[in-house]
Amino acid sequence: MSHKENELSIISNMLPQIEEQLAKITKHHNHVSEVATPPTYVKKKQSMDYVEISYMKMMADLYFPGWSWEIINTEVLGTEAYVVHGRLTYYDSGIKRVGDMTAAHRIQRSRDKDTFVDIGNDVKSANTDCMKKAFNMYMNIADDVYRNQIIDLKEEDIVLVKEKMIEAGFDDNEINRIQMNAKKGKITKLDLDNLLKWINEGPNKNKEQK
């Protein structure tokens, strides 16, 4: 057997373990993604929601212990913005992983635009923004706030909805309508609680409300 054939044989034998490890990583990230960010840590700036860095660090410590952050490079874009290139190193189900990220923060200037307001704060903000982007991109922290969640209903959720509708006495046409909307993505996890409440009220009460 040649050296190349031997390598292929080893990789082939390891495939079940590799697939199992990848499945663990996927499951772990899905779990982190589904964690609801407490409202206390969600702030708003110019009508956009964002999460405080303290919360994201706490989540990283909890779900990816041993992570580290390194500033690879910094750059000033004229007098307009400060750019940070950072690197997040973390452990994913025992596997060491590395992810790079960049972020820019506009430099604050005085009203007369001749002097900087606080360049140190601008540098700090650029680094913080970069870290937050990396935490979300690579660890799925605060996916709910940054609109990165997969919110389609899982197959078991669709089955549950059907079972509840049958128990509540809905007719086949109504059950099929709800099932079709769920499978098309028109009903998502964000709607599930309200949908189950609607089902629990039963078909007769819902007809009266109409």
N, C-alpha and C positions, 0 to 999 in steps of 0.2 A: 504494500500500500504506500502510495506516495505521500509526501508531507502535506500537500494540499488536500488530498482525500482524507487524511487523518484529521485535519482541522475541521473539515466539513462534517465528519462523523461525530466529533466532539460537540460541535454546535447543534447538530441534529438531536443528540442525546440530551442536551441541555434545554431544548425548546420547551418542554413541559414546565420546568422550573422558571424559565424566563417569562412564559405566559402567565404563570401564577403570580409572579412578582409584579408584572405590569398591571394585572387585574387589581392587586392590592393598592397600587399607586392610584389607579383610576378611582377606586372606591373611596379612598382617603380624600382625594381632591373633590369628589362629588359631595362628600359629607361636609367638608369645610365650606364649599360653595353654598350649601343650603343653610348654613348657620345664619340666623337673622341678626343683623347688627343692632345693638340696643340704641334706641332713639337718642339717648344721652350723648352718644359719641358721634352722632350725625349732625353736621353743621351745614349752613347754607351760605354761599357767596355768589353774588350776582345771579341769583335764581338757580344755581347749580348746587346739588348736594355733594358733600365730601365728608371723609372720615378722618378723625384725629389720628395722628401718627402713634400716640400712646396706645390706642386700642389695637392698631395693626401690629405693633411690636408685641403686645400681650398675646395676641392670637398666634403670632409666629412662634413665640416661646412655648405656647401650649401645644400646637400641632406640628411644629417643625423645630424641636429643640436642637440647639447647637448651631443655629444659623449665624452668619456673619455678613457684614456689609463693608465694602471697600470702595473708596473713590479712586477710579482709574485715571480720570483726566478732568480738568476744568478748563473752561474757555470763556472769554468775554467777547460777546458779539458787538463790537463797537462800544457805544454807550447805551445800548438798548436792553440787552439781556445777558444774564449769566447762565452758562450751560454746565451741567454736571453729567459725567459719564460714570455710572456706578456699577458695581458687580455684587450680586447676591449669591452667596454660597450657602447651601442648605442640604439637609439629609431627608430623602424621600423613601420611607420604608426601608431604611438602611443603605440606600444608594446615595452617594454624594452627587449633587447636581449644582450647576453654575448657570446663572442667567444675568446677562448684561442689560442695562437700561440707561436711557438718557432723558433729561428733562431740562427745560429752560424756565427761568423766572425773570420777569421784566424788572429792570433796575428802576427803583423809585427815585425820582428827582424832585427837587424843590420847585415851587411854583414858577420861579424865574428861570428854572431849568439850567442854572449855572453850577449847581452843587448837587451831590448825591445826598439823599436823606439818611440812609443807613445801609451802606454797602455790605456790612457784616450780616445784617438781617437778610439781605437779598441772597447772599451766598448760602446761608443756612436754609432759607426757603427753597432754593433750587435743589439742595441735597435732600431735603424732606420730601419734596414732590417726586424726586427720582426714586427714593426708597418706597414711597407709597405705590407708585406705578409698578415697581418690581414685586412688591408683596401681593398686589392684586393679579398681575399677569402670571406669575409663576406659582403662587401659593393659593390663588382663588379666594383670598381674604376680602371680605366686604363686597362680594359679587352682587349682592342684592342692591347695594347703594350705587355701584358703578354699572348697573344694568348688564351684567355679564352672566347671569344665571340662565340655565336651560330650564324653561318653565313649562314645557309640555308635560301633560299627564303621563305617568308611567302606566304600563299595561295593567298592573295590579290595581291602580287607582280607577281605571276605566271599568274593570271587572267589579270593583267595589260599588261604583256608582250604579251599575246595572243591577246588582243584587239588591241594593237599597231601594231602587225604583220598583223592582218586582215585589219586594216586601211591602212597600207602601201602596201597592195597587194601581200603579200607572199602567196605561194600555200600551200595546206593542208599538203603536205609531209614535207615541211620545218617547218611549225608551229608545227606539231606533233613531229618532231625531237628536236626542242628547248624545247617544253613542257616536253618531256620525260627526257631530260638532266637535266632540272630544278628540276623535281620531284625526280630524282636519286641523287641530291646533286652535280652534276657535274658543275652546274652554281650556284653561291652563291651571297650574297649581295655585295660582293667585286667586282663582275663582272657586276652588274646591270647597272651602269651608262654607261659603254662601250657597253653593249648589246643594251640599248635603243638608243644610238647614231648610232649603226650599223643598227638597225631597221629603224630609221628615214632616213637613206640614201636610203632605199628602195631596193627591190630585184634586179632591173635592174642594179643599180650602183654596187652592191655587186657582180653580175655575171661578170661585166666588170673587176672588180679588180681581180677576180679569173683567 
